[in-house]
Amino acid sequence: MDGVPSCMKKKNPWFDYALDDFKAIGVLFNEGVYRLVCFHAQQFVEKVLK
């Protein structure tokens, strides 16, 4: 899990869901789909804080 924040390495089901958003952010950013980057970034933060 290279490039994954250390807080994401804890065992919690919400972290697994947040990791999907984190991966989507990278893919969408590289494709230039910035509106969805913002959406997934917000979702990522929300799930990490749960």
MITIKE-889762 format. One record per atom (N, C-alpha, C, CB): residue number from 1; x, y, z; atom name. Coordinates in pm, 1 decimal, decimal comma, padded with zeros to 6 digits. Atoms other than C-alpha are relative to their C-alpha. Glycine has a CB too. Layout:
<sites>
<nr: NUM&east: X&north: Y&up: Z&atom: CA>
...
</sites>
This chain:
<sites>
<nr: 1&east: 00083,4&north: -00118,1&up: 00000,0&atom: N>
<nr: 1&east: 00000,0&north: 00000,0&up: 00000,0&atom: CA>
<nr: 1&east: 00087,8&north: 00124,2&up: 00000,0&atom: C>
<nr: 1&east: -00094,8&north: -00000,1&up: 00120,8&atom: CB>
<nr: 2&east: -00089,4&north: -00113,9&up: 00012,2&atom: N>
<nr: 2&east: 00253,2&north: 00254,5&up: -00114,0&atom: CA>
<nr: 2&east: -00078,8&north: 00128,8&up: -00014,1&atom: C>
<nr: 2&east: 00093,7&north: -00017,9&up: -00118,6&atom: CB>
<nr: 3&east: 00065,0&north: -00128,8&up: 00010,3&atom: N>
<nr: 3&east: 00153,6&north: 00616,1&up: -00070,2&atom: CA>
<nr: 3&east: -00126,5&north: 00012,4&up: 00083,1&atom: C>
<nr: 3&east: -00031,6&north: 00027,4&up: -00141,0&atom: CB>
<nr: 4&east: 00120,1&north: -00002,1&up: -00083,0&atom: N>
<nr: 4&east: -00121,9&north: 00530,9&up: 00178,8&atom: CA>
<nr: 4&east: 00035,9&north: 00063,3&up: 00134,6&atom: C>
<nr: 4&east: -00058,7&north: -00144,6&up: 00019,2&atom: CB>
<nr: 5&east: -00027,3&north: -00062,3&up: -00129,9&atom: N>
<nr: 5&east: -00137,9&north: 00754,0&up: 00489,0&atom: CA>
<nr: 5&east: 00002,2&north: -00102,8&up: 00112,0&atom: C>
<nr: 5&east: -00104,2&north: 00107,2&up: 00030,4&atom: CB>
<nr: 6&east: -00014,6&north: 00096,1&up: -00109,6&atom: N>
<nr: 6&east: -00037,8&north: 00580,0&up: 00811,6&atom: CA>
<nr: 6&east: -00131,5&north: -00023,8&up: 00073,0&atom: C>
<nr: 6&east: 00105,0&north: 00048,4&up: 00098,4&atom: CB>
<nr: 7&east: 00128,2&north: 00018,6&up: -00068,2&atom: N>
<nr: 7&east: -00385,5&north: 00638,2&up: 00957,4&atom: CA>
<nr: 7&east: -00086,8&north: -00103,0&up: -00070,9&atom: C>
<nr: 7&east: -00074,6&north: 00132,7&up: 00009,5&atom: CB>
<nr: 8&east: 00078,7&north: 00096,2&up: 00076,0&atom: N>
<nr: 8&east: -00521,1&north: 00411,3&up: 00682,7&atom: CA>
<nr: 8&east: 00043,6&north: -00143,9&up: 00024,9&atom: C>
<nr: 8&east: 00009,3&north: 00031,1&up: -00147,1&atom: CB>
<nr: 9&east: -00052,5&north: 00134,4&up: -00021,4&atom: N>
<nr: 9&east: -00315,6&north: 00113,6&up: 00799,8&atom: CA>
<nr: 9&east: -00062,1&north: -00067,9&up: 00121,8&atom: C>
<nr: 9&east: 00150,4&north: 00005,3&up: 00015,6&atom: CB>
<nr: 10&east: 00069,3&north: 00057,8&up: -00114,5&atom: N>
<nr: 10&east: -00527,3&north: 00060,3&up: 01113,8&atom: CA>
<nr: 10&east: -00111,1&north: -00092,0&up: -00050,1&atom: C>
<nr: 10&east: -00057,7&north: 00111,3&up: 00092,4&atom: CB>
<nr: 11&east: 00104,5&north: 00092,8&up: 00041,1&atom: N>
<nr: 11&east: -00779,8&north: -00224,6&up: 01106,1&atom: CA>
<nr: 11&east: -00136,0&north: 00051,8&up: 00044,3&atom: C>
<nr: 11&east: 00025,8&north: -00140,2&up: 00058,0&atom: CB>
<nr: 12&east: 00133,7&north: -00053,6&up: -00021,9&atom: N>
<nr: 12&east: -01125,0&north: -00071,2&up: 01077,2&atom: CA>
<nr: 12&east: -00071,5&north: -00008,7&up: -00134,6&atom: C>
<nr: 12&east: 00003,6&north: 00149,2&up: 00056,1&atom: CB>
<nr: 13&east: 00068,1&north: 00014,7&up: 00130,0&atom: N>
<nr: 13&east: -01385,9&north: -00148,4&up: 00809,0&atom: CA>
<nr: 13&east: -00017,4&north: 00131,5&up: -00073,9&atom: C>
<nr: 13&east: -00135,3&north: -00063,3&up: 00019,7&atom: CB>
<nr: 14&east: 00015,0&north: -00128,5&up: 00068,5&atom: N>
<nr: 14&east: -01435,5&north: 00223,1&up: 00737,2&atom: CA>
<nr: 14&east: 00127,1&north: 00039,8&up: -00071,9&atom: C>
<nr: 14&east: -00039,3&north: 00108,4&up: 00098,7&atom: CB>
<nr: 15&east: -00126,6&north: -00029,6&up: 00067,4&atom: N>
<nr: 15&east: -01066,9&north: 00249,7&up: 00650,5&atom: CA>
<nr: 15&east: 00006,8&north: -00071,7&up: -00134,6&atom: C>
<nr: 15&east: 00119,5&north: -00041,1&up: 00088,6&atom: CB>
<nr: 16&east: 00002,6&north: 00071,8&up: 00127,6&atom: N>
<nr: 16&east: -01119,0&north: -00013,2&up: 00380,2&atom: CA>
<nr: 16&east: -00082,8&north: 00076,1&up: -00103,2&atom: C>
<nr: 16&east: -00056,5&north: -00141,9&up: 00019,0&atom: CB>
<nr: 17&east: 00084,7&north: -00077,6&up: 00090,7&atom: N>
<nr: 17&east: -01400,3&north: 00192,6&up: 00230,0&atom: CA>
<nr: 17&east: 00070,3&north: 00130,2&up: -00039,6&atom: C>
<nr: 17&east: -00137,1&north: 00030,3&up: 00065,9&atom: CB>
<nr: 18&east: -00071,4&north: -00124,4&up: 00027,3&atom: N>
<nr: 18&east: -01192,2&north: 00509,3&up: 00260,5&atom: CA>
<nr: 18&east: 00115,9&north: -00024,1&up: -00095,8&atom: C>
<nr: 18&east: 00051,2&north: 00062,4&up: 00130,4&atom: CB>
<nr: 19&east: -00111,0&north: 00031,3&up: 00089,4&atom: N>
<nr: 19&east: -00901,1&north: 00338,4&up: 00086,3&atom: CA>
<nr: 19&east: -00046,8&north: -00005,0&up: -00145,1&atom: C>
<nr: 19&east: 00064,4&north: -00133,3&up: 00039,4&atom: CB>
<nr: 20&east: 00055,5&north: -00000,5&up: 00135,8&atom: N>
<nr: 20&east: -01123,5&north: 00283,6&up: -00218,0&atom: CA>
<nr: 20&east: -00014,7&north: 00143,0&up: -00052,2&atom: C>
<nr: 20&east: -00136,5&north: -00071,7&up: -00002,6&atom: CB>
<nr: 21&east: 00010,9&north: -00140,2&up: 00039,9&atom: N>
<nr: 21&east: -01197,2&north: 00656,9&up: -00224,5&atom: CA>
<nr: 21&east: 00138,6&north: 00058,7&up: -00026,9&atom: C>
<nr: 21&east: -00072,7&north: 00081,9&up: 00108,7&atom: CB>
<nr: 22&east: -00137,0&north: -00050,8&up: 00016,7&atom: N>
<nr: 22&east: -00825,0&north: 00732,2&up: -00184,7&atom: CA>
<nr: 22&east: 00058,1&north: -00043,9&up: -00134,6&atom: C>
<nr: 22&east: 00090,5&north: -00049,1&up: 00115,5&atom: CB>
<nr: 23&east: -00048,3&north: 00050,5&up: 00129,0&atom: N>
<nr: 23&east: -00740,2&north: 00513,2&up: -00483,8&atom: CA>
<nr: 23&east: -00072,1&north: 00068,8&up: -00116,0&atom: C>
<nr: 23&east: -00019,4&north: -00152,7&up: -00008,8&atom: CB>
<nr: 24&east: 00078,5&north: -00066,7&up: 00104,3&atom: N>
<nr: 24&east: -01021,0&north: 00670,1&up: -00688,2&atom: CA>
<nr: 24&east: 00049,4&north: 00142,1&up: -00022,3&atom: C>
<nr: 24&east: -00149,1&north: 00001,2&up: 00036,9&atom: CB>
<nr: 25&east: -00051,2&north: -00136,9&up: 00012,2&atom: N>
<nr: 25&east: -00879,2&north: 01016,2&up: -00615,5&atom: CA>
<nr: 25&east: 00118,1&north: 00004,2&up: -00096,5&atom: C>
<nr: 25&east: 00041,9&north: 00055,1&up: 00138,2&atom: CB>
<nr: 26&east: -00117,6&north: 00002,3&up: 00087,1&atom: N>
<nr: 26&east: -00549,7&north: 00924,0&up: -00783,0&atom: CA>
<nr: 26&east: -00035,2&north: -00025,2&up: -00145,6&atom: C>
<nr: 26&east: 00096,6&north: -00105,3&up: 00046,9&atom: CB>
<nr: 27&east: 00040,2&north: 00034,2&up: 00136,8&atom: N>
<nr: 27&east: -00711,9&north: 00769,2&up: -01089,3&atom: CA>
<nr: 27&east: -00074,0&north: 00116,9&up: -00064,9&atom: C>
<nr: 27&east: -00088,9&north: -00126,5&up: -00000,5&atom: CB>
<nr: 28&east: 00080,5&north: -00109,0&up: 00055,0&atom: N>
<nr: 28&east: -00962,1&north: 01048,9&up: -01136,9&atom: CA>
<nr: 28&east: 00083,3&north: 00126,5&up: -00022,4&atom: C>
<nr: 28&east: -00117,1&north: 00030,6&up: 00093,1&atom: CB>
<nr: 29&east: -00086,9&north: -00116,9&up: 00017,8&atom: N>
<nr: 29&east: -00698,3&north: 01319,4&up: -01086,2&atom: CA>
<nr: 29&east: 00082,8&north: -00013,7&up: -00126,9&atom: C>
<nr: 29&east: 00092,5&north: 00018,2&up: 00122,0&atom: CB>
<nr: 30&east: -00081,6&north: 00022,9&up: 00120,1&atom: N>
<nr: 30&east: -00478,1&north: 01164,2&up: -01354,6&atom: CA>
<nr: 30&east: -00081,2&north: 00012,6&up: -00127,9&atom: C>
<nr: 30&east: 00064,3&north: -00137,4&up: 00005,8&atom: CB>
<nr: 31&east: 00088,5&north: -00012,3&up: 00116,2&atom: N>
<nr: 31&east: -00777,1&north: 01161,9&up: -01589,9&atom: CA>
<nr: 31&east: -00059,3&north: 00139,7&up: -00014,0&atom: C>
<nr: 31&east: -00111,8&north: -00101,5&up: 00009,3&atom: CB>
<nr: 32&east: 00049,4&north: -00136,5&up: 00007,8&atom: N>
<nr: 32&east: -00860,5&north: 01523,6&up: -01513,9&atom: CA>
<nr: 32&east: -00146,5&north: 00017,3&up: 00037,2&atom: C>
<nr: 32&east: 00020,8&north: 00050,8&up: -00136,1&atom: CB>
<nr: 33&east: 00141,2&north: -00006,8&up: -00040,4&atom: N>
<nr: 33&east: -01203,0&north: 01453,5&up: -01362,7&atom: CA>
<nr: 33&east: -00005,1&north: 00061,7&up: 00140,3&atom: C>
<nr: 33&east: -00068,5&north: -00143,8&up: -00002,5&atom: CB>
<nr: 34&east: -00022,1&north: -00067,0&up: -00127,8&atom: N>
<nr: 34&east: -01160,4&north: 01712,3&up: -01088,0&atom: CA>
<nr: 34&east: -00124,2&north: 00010,5&up: 00087,6&atom: C>
<nr: 34&east: 00053,3&north: 00136,3&up: -00024,7&atom: CB>
<nr: 35&east: 00123,4&north: -00006,2&up: -00079,8&atom: N>
<nr: 35&east: -01524,2&north: 01737,3&up: -00981,3&atom: CA>
<nr: 35&east: -00013,6&north: -00124,9&up: 00085,5&atom: C>
<nr: 35&east: -00123,9&north: 00016,0&up: -00091,1&atom: CB>
<nr: 36&east: 00010,0&north: 00124,6&up: -00075,0&atom: N>
<nr: 36&east: -01519,2&north: 01372,3&up: -00878,9&atom: CA>
<nr: 36&east: 00117,2&north: -00019,5&up: 00094,8&atom: C>
<nr: 36&east: -00008,8&north: -00117,1&up: -00094,9&atom: CB>
<nr: 37&east: -00112,3&north: 00001,8&up: -00094,0&atom: N>
<nr: 37&east: -01175,8&north: 01412,1&up: -00719,9&atom: CA>
<nr: 37&east: -00044,4&north: 00067,3&up: 00129,9&atom: C>
<nr: 37&east: 00126,1&north: 00072,0&up: -00060,5&atom: CB>
<nr: 38&east: 00047,6&north: -00072,2&up: -00118,2&atom: N>
<nr: 38&east: -01332,9&north: 01666,2&up: -00485,0&atom: CA>
<nr: 38&east: -00101,5&north: -00082,8&up: 00077,7&atom: C>
<nr: 38&east: -00061,9&north: 00134,1&up: -00040,5&atom: CB>
<nr: 39&east: 00101,0&north: 00083,0&up: -00066,4&atom: N>
<nr: 39&east: -01626,2&north: 01436,3&up: -00411,6&atom: CA>
<nr: 39&east: 00065,2&north: -00113,6&up: 00078,1&atom: C>
<nr: 39&east: -00098,8&north: -00056,9&up: -00102,9&atom: CB>
<nr: 40&east: -00063,2&north: 00113,7&up: -00066,8&atom: N>
<nr: 40&east: -01406,5&north: 01136,0&up: -00330,4&atom: CA>
<nr: 40&east: 00093,9&north: 00044,1&up: 00111,7&atom: C>
<nr: 40&east: 00076,4&north: -00083,7&up: -00100,9&atom: CB>
<nr: 41&east: -00083,6&north: -00053,1&up: -00107,8&atom: N>
<nr: 41&east: -01169,4&north: 01350,8&up: -00123,9&atom: CA>
<nr: 41&east: -00085,5&north: 00027,7&up: 00124,1&atom: C>
<nr: 41&east: 00072,8&north: 00129,4&up: -00045,7&atom: CB>
<nr: 42&east: 00091,1&north: -00026,5&up: -00111,9&atom: N>
<nr: 42&east: -01462,6&north: 01462,6&up: 00090,4&atom: CA>
<nr: 42&east: -00045,8&north: -00130,9&up: 00063,5&atom: C>
<nr: 42&east: -00122,1&north: 00081,9&up: -00047,3&atom: CB>
<nr: 43&east: 00043,3&north: 00130,2&up: -00050,9&atom: N>
<nr: 43&east: -01585,6&north: 01103,0&up: 00122,0&atom: CA>
<nr: 43&east: 00112,0&north: -00069,1&up: 00076,6&atom: C>
<nr: 43&east: -00047,5&north: -00089,0&up: -00114,9&atom: CB>
<nr: 44&east: -00117,2&north: 00059,2&up: -00064,2&atom: N>
<nr: 44&east: -01234,9&north: 00984,4&up: 00210,2&atom: CA>
<nr: 44&east: 00016,6&north: 00055,1&up: 00141,8&atom: C>
<nr: 44&east: 00127,1&north: 00027,1&up: -00083,5&atom: CB>
<nr: 45&east: -00019,4&north: -00062,4&up: -00130,7&atom: N>
<nr: 45&east: -01202,3&north: 01233,8&up: 00496,5&atom: CA>
<nr: 45&east: -00111,7&north: -00039,8&up: 00094,4&atom: C>
<nr: 45&east: 00006,7&north: 00152,7&up: -00012,9&atom: CB>
<nr: 46&east: 00114,9&north: 00036,5&up: -00083,6&atom: N>
<nr: 46&east: -01550,0&north: 01158,9&up: 00625,8&atom: CA>
<nr: 46&east: 00013,4&north: -00142,4&up: 00054,7&atom: C>
<nr: 46&east: -00130,4&north: 00013,0&up: -00080,3&atom: CB>
<nr: 47&east: -00011,3&north: 00140,0&up: -00041,7&atom: N>
<nr: 47&east: -01483,2&north: 00783,2&up: 00638,5&atom: CA>
<nr: 47&east: 00118,2&north: -00021,4&up: 00093,6&atom: C>
<nr: 47&east: 00013,6&north: -00090,6&up: -00122,1&atom: CB>
<nr: 48&east: -00117,0&north: 00013,8&up: -00089,0&atom: N>
<nr: 48&east: -01139,0&north: 00818,9&up: 00800,1&atom: CA>
<nr: 48&east: -00034,0&north: 00050,2&up: 00139,2&atom: C>
<nr: 48&east: 00122,2&north: 00077,6&up: -00056,1&atom: CB>
<nr: 49&east: 00034,0&north: -00058,6&up: -00129,6&atom: N>
<nr: 49&east: -01290,0&north: 01029,6&up: 01077,1&atom: CA>
<nr: 49&east: -00105,9&north: -00079,8&up: 00075,8&atom: C>
<nr: 49&east: -00048,1&north: 00141,4&up: -00019,4&atom: CB>
<nr: 50&east: 00103,0&north: 00080,7&up: -00068,5&atom: N>
<nr: 50&east: -01560,6&north: 00772,4&up: 01159,2&atom: CA>
<nr: 50&east: 00062,5&north: -00088,5&up: 00104,2&atom: C>
<nr: 50&east: -00078,7&north: -00085,5&up: -00099,8&atom: CB>
</sites>
